[in-house]
């Protein structure tokens, strides 16, 4: 029962990803052609895009964590009924948020725009899921593994970091700082802890990396994700009124956060040199994980480290350079992992036909190419902004006209990305439908 409900989370997550890809393409087009007729204003379209960018990976991660908890314990959830209620609370809260933002109703808060009542519903849903998960692990603690412990901690942080954002603050410094607990720490800490279980399980099951090596990596990953994530978020505190010590803390711990991903990449490289996967299903999932690690190393880590250096960040923060980094860090790192986990779970016990495999490869290539094109053009536009606008104090509108061609061609990259997302979403729903039909036929 619990595994079936976990699939609801994953399917809804993939559905929201498809919507986000389409909304993002419309937003990028509207930015270069602002006179195009649209029922939703640009600012609220951007708010919808940003809401989906954090919510759909969270929804998918919760489904992945529930699935692997049941698989590893070989026991159902403590209460599948709670999981079911949690799903519907998250479903109606997210649809309510999307609906009101579409109608132009929000609170004007950047990155977390929308009505607090719906964010409260999301927090309640995550709280119920956290309780259900912790209760399940506690009841079967003799069977519990380090993976389950780390994923459970990730769920706890997912809830803890959202709840403070439900409170109104009069101090603008507090408002800005606490906002980044969701915008940054969900991805850099909570999501990473939750995803580590899936990564570890996949490579151990397929014999690419030894269990002992993965467990050692898991301990390092979890500890540095928490410590590095908490203090590394300080690079968002540079210019909002925090003490100068955060210029050092934010930079130093941003470096610390990069260590686990380099070690993981080295382990996987060595493992794949000894053993390459032969089954089409596993190869597609592997390509998505490798895509995630590539973007984590380049866009999230190396580019992120560059723009968090204080004397660089002084000129680059708030430019398109940050936007390019954000695309690579959020979808590039976590988006590919969630899609890989979704494909792996929904195609369970099924072989993959050659044609479906080929379409899957095309979809992954288009996602990567589209993401790289978009992000590269945003980075170039951001560098132009940083140099001419921030460095030489040129007029903002004059600089905007200079970067227009890059924003135009960014739309083409967005088109490739949207086409790739359509292919992957179709493949995921197709394999889910095939698996469900075969299961129903076998039950009669």
ABEGO torsion letter per residue (X at the ends): XAAAAAAAAAAAAAAAAAAAAAAAAAAAAAAABAABBBABBAAAAAAAAAAAAAAAAAAAAAAAAAAAAAAAAGBBBABAAAAAAAAAAAAAAAAAAAAAAAAGBBAGBBGABEBAAAAAAAAAAAAAAAAAAAAAAAAAAAABBAAAAAAAAAAAAAAAAAAAAABBBABAAAAAAAAAAAAAAAAAAAAAAAAAAAAAAAAAAAGABBAAAAAAAAAAAAAAAAAAAAAAAAAAAAAAGBBAAAAAAAAAAAAAAAAAAAAAAAAAAAAAAABBBABAAAAAAAAAAAAAAAAAAAAAAAAAAAAABAAAAAAABGBAAAAAAAAAAAAAAAAAAAAAAAAAAAABGBBBBAAAAAAAAAAAAAAAAAAAAAAAAAAAAAAAAAAAAAAAGBBAAAAAAAAAAAAAAAAAAAAAAAAAAAAAAAAAAAAAAAAAAAAAAAAX
